[in-house]
């Protein structure tokens, strides 16, 4: 009966369609408060942030006052929201109606102070910057303002002190992908096309992504593949295993990018830095494969290839070897080339010895070889002059062939030395580029994470 009598007394002649002030010039001050309960989702593609907040309003209704002594010392009562006047305060960034539970009552004290407490699932538009993904920090605003009333009718203020709102994580569920850093509050007035001023209260929700999952699933596999690419340079360049190894790494990295493409956030505004990192890693693998193909082409002997130019000898075999301190590598390449040529030289020496023994069986033929002019002068007078001339011609052809082959071997040996020196030079340049790129990215991500 005390509650019923008080409720009937307050709502019997109450008009909820007008602002609850006795003097129309009186401004209704609405104090608001916000506590973030959870970060539900962050949609980078549609630029939408979904949060679950606890929202509180506080204002004074001059027509909801009573004397507690007349109503069994009741100082507070709950009334239906639909029965009293409620300020039309909305969030400007709303993009969709969230699944918020309906709270049908408000608390009213005997001084006319009304408290409206309700949880809200907020789906708001937010300018998400994913360039620093997965070490990104997002700053999304929730702007509370009266949609119709200007500042002379409804003014806004903060229920608690800004410092208490900023670091209040008492109700935040911080077990998801995002962690709440702080909530900033700011009051300002604004006008639309020189009309009356409106009051608005902004809350800046600053959140940070937890990068551990993305570091393990995205960055570490890419780093491992790049390390294996660097280790692949220690394979001998004159063998074909390095080329097949590099191609296998390139194919493996391509499959890796296809797998992680769904994990990366997609926006039409820009590309995250980690996407650029993957593209650069792919480019480095292609450059490594190109360098390997070039070196393999240099160290393999080809017929009729020219001598090494003098300027290349000067730069690579003299200057570069001193600069890179690889004189031992040059000797090693020469010994390798000589070991590769040993079997061919033995066969050539055996064939030359056989030819010489065959030609010198007849003393007249040996004399003919000693004096070619005399043998040619009497070629038409003897019966074996034609056969001797043929043997001499074949002998000269074999000699020219052996000399030409030795010249080819010298050319191949020179190109092998150039290939080894160039391989070391390009490897060190490639390693310096990879290290500089890794250090730069690590420094940038560390600065952004600690910012």
C-alpha positions as CSV (number, residue, x, y, z in Angstrom):
1,X,0.0,0.0,0.0
2,X,2.7,2.6,0.6
3,X,4.3,1.8,-2.7
4,X,1.0,1.8,-4.5
5,X,-0.1,5.0,-2.9
6,X,3.2,6.7,-3.8
7,X,3.1,5.4,-7.4
8,X,-0.5,6.5,-7.9
9,X,0.3,9.9,-6.4
10,X,3.2,10.5,-8.7
11,X,1.7,9.2,-11.9
12,X,-1.9,10.2,-11.5
13,X,-1.5,13.6,-13.2
14,X,2.0,13.1,-14.7
15,X,2.5,14.1,-18.3
16,X,5.4,12.4,-19.9
17,X,5.2,14.2,-23.2
18,X,6.8,17.4,-21.8
19,X,10.1,18.2,-20.3
20,X,9.8,17.9,-16.4
21,X,10.5,21.5,-15.4
22,X,8.2,24.0,-13.8
23,X,9.9,26.9,-15.5
24,X,10.6,26.3,-19.3
25,X,13.8,28.4,-19.0
26,X,15.3,25.8,-16.6
27,X,17.8,23.5,-18.2
28,X,17.6,19.8,-17.5
29,X,21.1,18.5,-16.6
30,X,21.7,14.9,-17.6
31,X,24.7,13.2,-16.0
32,X,25.9,10.1,-17.9
33,X,28.3,7.4,-17.2
34,X,29.8,4.5,-19.2
35,X,31.6,1.3,-18.3
36,X,32.9,-1.1,-20.9
37,X,31.9,-4.7,-20.2
38,X,33.3,-6.5,-23.3
39,X,34.7,-6.1,-26.8
40,X,32.5,-8.4,-28.8
41,X,33.9,-8.0,-32.3
42,X,36.0,-5.7,-34.6
43,X,35.0,-5.8,-38.2
44,X,37.8,-4.3,-40.1
45,X,36.2,-4.7,-43.5
46,X,33.0,-2.9,-42.6
47,X,34.7,-0.6,-40.1
48,X,32.3,-1.6,-37.3
49,X,33.0,-2.0,-33.6
50,X,30.7,-4.1,-31.4
51,X,30.9,-3.5,-27.7
52,X,28.8,-4.3,-24.7
53,X,28.6,-1.4,-22.2
54,X,26.9,-0.5,-19.0
55,X,25.2,2.9,-19.5
56,X,23.8,5.1,-16.7
57,X,21.8,8.3,-16.8
58,X,20.9,10.7,-14.0
59,X,18.6,13.7,-14.1
60,X,16.2,15.6,-11.9
61,X,12.4,15.4,-12.5
62,X,10.7,18.3,-10.8
63,X,7.3,16.5,-10.9
64,X,8.5,13.3,-9.2
65,X,9.1,14.7,-5.7
66,X,7.4,13.7,-2.4
67,X,7.7,13.9,1.3
68,X,8.8,10.5,2.7
69,X,6.9,11.1,6.0
70,X,3.6,10.8,4.1
71,X,4.5,7.5,2.5
72,X,5.9,5.3,5.3
73,X,9.4,7.0,5.0
74,X,9.9,5.7,1.4
75,X,12.9,7.6,-0.1
76,X,13.2,5.6,-3.4
77,X,10.8,3.9,-5.8
78,X,11.1,2.1,-9.1
79,X,8.7,3.3,-11.9
80,X,8.1,2.0,-15.4
81,X,10.2,3.7,-18.1
82,X,7.2,4.1,-20.3
83,X,5.4,6.1,-17.7
84,X,7.8,9.0,-17.2
85,X,9.8,11.4,-19.4
86,X,13.2,10.1,-20.6
87,X,15.8,12.3,-22.4
88,X,16.3,11.5,-26.1
89,X,20.0,10.8,-25.8
90,X,21.4,8.7,-28.5
91,X,24.8,7.6,-29.8
92,X,25.8,9.3,-33.0
93,X,27.9,6.4,-34.3
94,X,25.1,3.8,-34.1
95,X,24.9,1.7,-37.3
96,X,22.6,-1.1,-36.2
97,X,20.3,-1.9,-33.3
98,X,22.1,-4.2,-30.9
99,X,20.6,-7.1,-29.0
100,X,20.3,-5.2,-25.8
101,X,18.2,-6.5,-22.9
102,X,15.2,-4.4,-22.0
103,X,15.2,-2.9,-18.6
104,X,11.6,-1.7,-17.9
105,X,12.2,0.3,-14.7
106,X,14.0,3.4,-13.4
107,X,14.8,4.4,-9.8
108,X,13.4,7.7,-8.5
109,X,14.3,9.3,-5.2
110,X,12.2,11.6,-3.1
111,X,14.3,14.6,-4.4
112,X,13.2,13.9,-7.9
113,X,16.5,12.3,-9.0
114,X,16.0,9.7,-11.6
115,X,18.5,7.0,-12.3
116,X,18.3,5.0,-15.6
117,X,20.7,2.1,-15.6
118,X,20.8,-0.3,-18.6
119,X,23.2,-2.5,-20.5
120,X,23.6,-1.8,-24.2
121,X,25.1,-3.8,-27.1
122,X,26.6,-1.0,-29.2
123,X,27.3,-1.5,-32.9
124,X,29.1,1.7,-33.9
125,X,31.0,2.9,-36.9
126,X,34.7,3.4,-36.2
127,X,37.7,4.4,-38.3
128,X,39.9,1.3,-37.8
129,X,43.5,1.7,-38.7
130,X,45.0,-1.8,-39.3
131,X,48.3,-0.7,-40.7
132,X,50.1,-1.8,-37.6
133,X,48.3,-5.2,-37.5
134,X,48.8,-7.4,-35.3
135,X,50.2,-4.7,-33.0
136,X,47.5,-2.2,-33.6
137,X,45.7,0.1,-31.1
138,X,42.2,1.3,-32.0
139,X,40.6,4.4,-30.7
140,X,36.8,4.4,-31.2
141,X,34.5,7.1,-30.0
142,X,31.0,6.9,-28.5
143,X,29.2,10.3,-28.8
144,X,26.2,10.8,-26.6
145,X,24.0,13.7,-27.5
146,X,20.4,14.8,-27.5
147,X,19.0,14.3,-31.0
148,X,16.4,17.1,-30.7
149,X,17.0,19.4,-27.7
150,X,19.6,22.1,-27.8
151,X,21.9,22.9,-24.9
152,X,19.4,25.4,-23.3
153,X,17.0,22.6,-22.8
154,X,19.2,19.6,-22.1
155,X,22.8,19.8,-21.0
156,X,25.2,16.9,-20.5
157,X,27.8,16.3,-17.8
158,X,29.9,13.4,-16.6
159,X,28.5,11.4,-13.6
160,X,32.0,10.5,-12.2
161,X,35.4,12.1,-12.3
162,X,37.2,11.6,-15.7
163,X,40.1,9.9,-13.9
164,X,37.7,7.3,-12.4
165,X,36.2,6.6,-15.8
166,X,39.5,6.4,-17.6
167,X,41.0,3.4,-15.7
168,X,37.8,1.7,-14.6
169,X,38.2,-2.0,-15.7
170,X,36.1,-3.4,-12.8
171,X,33.5,-5.0,-15.1
172,X,35.6,-5.6,-18.2
173,X,35.9,-9.2,-19.5
174,X,39.5,-9.2,-20.7
175,X,39.8,-12.8,-22.0
176,X,39.3,-12.1,-25.7
177,X,41.4,-10.9,-28.5
178,X,41.3,-7.3,-27.4
179,X,42.2,-5.7,-24.1
180,X,40.9,-2.4,-22.8
181,X,43.6,0.3,-22.3
182,X,41.5,3.2,-21.0
183,X,38.4,5.3,-21.7
184,X,38.7,9.0,-22.2
185,X,35.8,11.4,-21.8
186,X,35.4,14.8,-23.4
187,X,32.6,17.4,-23.4
188,X,32.0,19.8,-26.2
189,X,29.3,22.0,-27.8
190,X,28.6,21.9,-31.5
191,X,26.2,23.6,-33.9
192,X,24.8,22.5,-37.3
193,X,24.7,25.3,-40.0
194,X,24.8,28.2,-37.5
195,X,21.7,26.9,-35.6
196,X,21.5,26.5,-31.8
197,X,24.3,24.7,-30.0
198,X,24.0,21.1,-28.9
199,X,25.8,19.4,-26.0
200,X,27.6,16.2,-26.6
201,X,29.7,13.9,-24.4
202,X,32.4,11.8,-26.1
203,X,33.9,8.7,-24.7
204,X,37.0,7.4,-26.5
205,X,37.4,3.6,-26.0
206,X,41.0,2.8,-26.6
207,X,41.7,-1.0,-27.2
208,X,44.7,-3.0,-28.1
209,X,45.0,-6.3,-29.9
210,X,46.8,-9.2,-28.3
211,X,49.4,-10.2,-30.9
212,X,50.6,-13.6,-29.6
213,X,48.3,-15.7,-31.8
214,X,49.3,-13.8,-34.9
215,X,52.9,-13.8,-34.0
216,X,53.0,-17.6,-33.7
217,X,50.8,-18.4,-36.7
218,X,52.0,-15.7,-39.1
219,X,55.3,-14.2,-38.3
220,X,57.3,-17.2,-37.0
221,X,56.6,-19.5,-40.0
222,X,57.6,-16.7,-42.4
223,X,60.8,-16.1,-40.4
224,X,61.7,-19.8,-40.5
225,X,61.3,-20.0,-44.3
226,X,63.5,-16.9,-44.7
227,X,66.1,-18.4,-42.5
228,X,66.1,-21.6,-44.6
229,X,66.5,-19.5,-47.7
230,X,69.6,-17.9,-46.2
231,X,71.0,-21.3,-45.2
232,X,70.4,-22.5,-48.7
233,X,73.2,-20.3,-49.9
234,X,75.7,-22.7,-48.3
235,X,74.9,-25.3,-50.9
236,X,77.6,-25.6,-53.6
237,X,76.7,-23.3,-56.5
238,X,78.0,-25.7,-59.2
239,X,75.4,-28.3,-58.2
240,X,71.8,-28.1,-59.2
241,X,70.5,-28.8,-55.7
242,X,70.4,-25.1,-54.8
243,X,68.1,-24.2,-57.6
244,X,65.6,-27.0,-56.7
245,X,65.9,-26.1,-53.0
246,X,65.1,-22.4,-53.7
247,X,62.1,-23.3,-56.0
248,X,60.7,-25.6,-53.2
249,X,61.0,-22.8,-50.7
250,X,59.2,-20.4,-53.1
251,X,56.4,-22.8,-53.6
252,X,56.1,-23.5,-49.9
253,X,55.9,-19.7,-49.2
254,X,53.2,-19.3,-51.8
255,X,51.1,-22.1,-50.2
256,X,51.7,-20.4,-46.8
257,X,50.4,-17.1,-48.1
258,X,47.3,-18.8,-49.5
259,X,46.6,-20.3,-46.1
260,X,47.0,-17.1,-44.1
261,X,45.2,-14.9,-46.5
262,X,41.9,-15.4,-44.6
263,X,43.5,-14.5,-41.3
264,X,44.7,-11.0,-42.4
265,X,42.2,-8.2,-42.0
266,X,40.8,-6.9,-45.3
267,X,39.9,-3.2,-45.8
268,X,39.4,-1.1,-48.8
269,X,41.3,1.8,-47.3
270,X,44.8,0.4,-47.0
271,X,47.0,-2.7,-46.6
272,X,48.4,-3.7,-43.2
273,X,52.2,-3.6,-42.8
274,X,52.3,-7.4,-42.3
275,X,50.9,-7.8,-45.8
276,X,53.7,-5.7,-47.2
277,X,56.1,-7.8,-45.1
278,X,54.8,-11.0,-46.8
279,X,55.1,-9.4,-50.2
280,X,58.6,-8.2,-49.6
281,X,59.6,-11.7,-48.3
282,X,58.2,-13.2,-51.4
283,X,60.2,-10.7,-53.5
284,X,63.3,-11.6,-51.6
285,X,62.8,-15.3,-52.3
286,X,62.4,-14.5,-56.0
287,X,65.6,-12.4,-55.9
288,X,67.4,-15.2,-54.2
289,X,66.2,-17.7,-56.8
290,X,67.3,-15.3,-59.6
291,X,70.7,-14.9,-58.0
292,X,71.1,-18.7,-57.8
293,X,70.2,-19.2,-61.4
294,X,72.8,-16.5,-62.4
295,X,75.5,-18.1,-60.4
296,X,74.7,-21.6,-61.7
297,X,74.9,-20.2,-65.2
298,X,78.3,-18.7,-64.6
299,X,79.9,-21.7,-63.0
300,X,78.8,-24.3,-65.5
301,X,81.1,-24.6,-68.6
302,X,79.5,-23.8,-71.9
303,X,81.0,-24.3,-75.3
304,X,82.3,-21.3,-77.2
305,X,81.9,-18.9,-74.2
306,X,84.2,-15.9,-74.3
307,X,86.9,-15.1,-71.8
308,X,86.2,-13.2,-68.7
309,X,86.4,-9.5,-69.5
310,X,89.3,-7.6,-68.0
311,X,87.1,-5.2,-66.1
312,X,85.3,-8.1,-64.5
313,X,88.5,-9.8,-63.5
314,X,89.7,-6.5,-61.9
315,X,86.6,-5.9,-60.0
316,X,85.7,-9.4,-58.8
317,X,88.9,-11.4,-58.8
318,X,91.1,-8.6,-57.4
319,X,89.1,-5.9,-55.7
320,X,86.1,-7.9,-54.4
321,X,88.3,-10.8,-53.1
322,X,90.3,-8.3,-51.0
323,X,87.2,-6.5,-49.8
324,X,85.3,-9.7,-48.9
325,X,88.4,-11.5,-47.6
326,X,87.7,-14.6,-49.7
327,X,91.2,-15.4,-51.1
328,X,91.0,-18.9,-49.6
329,X,87.7,-19.4,-51.4
330,X,89.4,-18.5,-54.7
331,X,92.0,-21.2,-54.2
332,X,89.3,-23.7,-53.2
333,X,87.5,-23.0,-56.4
334,X,90.6,-23.5,-58.4
335,X,91.3,-26.9,-56.7
336,X,87.7,-27.9,-57.3
337,X,88.0,-27.1,-61.0
338,X,91.3,-29.0,-61.2
339,X,89.8,-32.0,-59.6
340,X,86.9,-31.9,-62.0
341,X,89.3,-31.8,-64.9
342,X,91.7,-34.5,-63.8
343,X,89.7,-37.4,-65.4
344,X,89.4,-35.6,-68.7
345,X,93.1,-34.8,-68.8
346,X,94.1,-38.4,-68.1
347,X,92.0,-39.6,-71.0
348,X,93.4,-37.0,-73.3
349,X,97.0,-37.9,-72.4
350,X,96.3,-41.6,-73.0
351,X,94.9,-41.0,-76.4
352,X,97.8,-38.7,-77.3
353,X,100.3,-41.3,-76.2
354,X,98.6,-44.0,-78.3
355,X,98.6,-41.8,-81.4
356,X,102.3,-40.9,-80.9
357,X,103.3,-44.6,-80.6
358,X,101.3,-45.5,-83.6
359,X,102.9,-42.8,-85.7
360,X,106.5,-43.6,-84.6
361,X,106.5,-47.3,-85.5
362,X,108.2,-46.7,-88.9
363,X,111.6,-44.8,-88.7
364,X,110.8,-43.1,-92.0
365,X,107.5,-41.8,-90.5
366,X,109.3,-40.5,-87.4
367,X,111.8,-38.8,-89.7
368,X,108.9,-37.4,-91.6
369,X,107.4,-36.0,-88.4
370,X,110.8,-34.4,-87.7
371,X,111.1,-32.8,-91.1
372,X,107.7,-32.2,-92.5
373,X,109.0,-30.3,-95.6
374,X,111.2,-33.2,-96.7
375,X,108.4,-35.7,-96.3
376,X,106.1,-33.5,-98.4
377,X,108.8,-33.1,-101.1
378,X,109.1,-36.8,-101.6
379,X,105.4,-37.5,-101.0
380,X,104.8,-38.2,-104.7
381,X,107.8,-40.5,-105.1
382,X,107.0,-43.1,-102.5
383,X,104.1,-45.5,-102.2
384,X,103.1,-44.5,-98.6
385,X,103.2,-40.7,-99.1
386,X,99.4,-40.4,-99.2
387,X,99.0,-42.4,-96.0
388,X,101.7,-40.4,-94.3
389,X,100.1,-37.1,-95.3
390,X,96.8,-38.4,-93.9
391,X,98.4,-39.4,-90.6
392,X,100.0,-36.0,-90.3
393,X,96.8,-34.2,-91.0
394,X,95.0,-36.3,-88.3
395,X,97.8,-35.6,-85.8
396,X,97.6,-31.9,-86.3
397,X,93.8,-32.0,-85.9
398,X,94.1,-33.9,-82.6
399,X,96.7,-31.4,-81.4
400,X,94.5,-28.5,-82.2
401,X,91.5,-30.2,-80.5
402,X,93.5,-30.7,-77.3
403,X,94.7,-27.1,-77.3
404,X,91.2,-25.9,-77.9
405,X,89.9,-28.0,-75.1
406,X,92.5,-26.8,-72.7
407,X,91.6,-23.2,-73.7
408,X,87.9,-24.0,-72.9
409,X,89.0,-25.4,-69.5
410,X,90.9,-22.3,-68.7
411,X,87.8,-20.2,-69.6
412,X,85.6,-22.4,-67.5
413,X,88.0,-22.1,-64.6
414,X,88.0,-18.3,-64.8
415,X,84.1,-18.2,-64.9
416,X,84.1,-20.6,-61.9
417,X,86.2,-18.2,-59.9
418,X,84.0,-15.3,-60.9
419,X,80.9,-17.3,-60.0
420,X,82.2,-18.1,-56.5
421,X,83.3,-14.5,-55.8
422,X,80.0,-13.2,-57.1
423,X,78.0,-15.7,-55.1
424,X,79.7,-14.6,-51.9
425,X,79.2,-10.9,-52.8
426,X,75.5,-11.3,-53.6
427,X,74.9,-13.5,-50.5
428,X,76.3,-10.9,-48.2
429,X,74.3,-8.1,-49.9
430,X,71.2,-10.3,-49.6
431,X,71.9,-11.1,-46.0
432,X,72.4,-7.4,-45.2
433,X,69.1,-6.5,-46.9
434,X,67.2,-9.2,-44.9
435,X,68.8,-8.1,-41.6
436,X,68.1,-4.4,-42.3
437,X,64.5,-5.2,-43.2
438,X,63.9,-7.3,-40.1
439,X,65.5,-4.8,-37.8
440,X,63.4,-2.0,-39.2
441,X,60.1,-4.0,-38.9
442,X,61.0,-5.1,-35.4
443,X,61.8,-1.6,-34.3
444,X,58.6,-0.2,-35.8
445,X,56.4,-2.9,-34.2
446,X,58.1,-2.4,-30.8
447,X,57.6,1.3,-30.9
448,X,53.9,0.9,-31.8
449,X,53.3,-1.7,-29.1
450,X,54.9,0.5,-26.4
451,X,53.2,3.7,-27.6
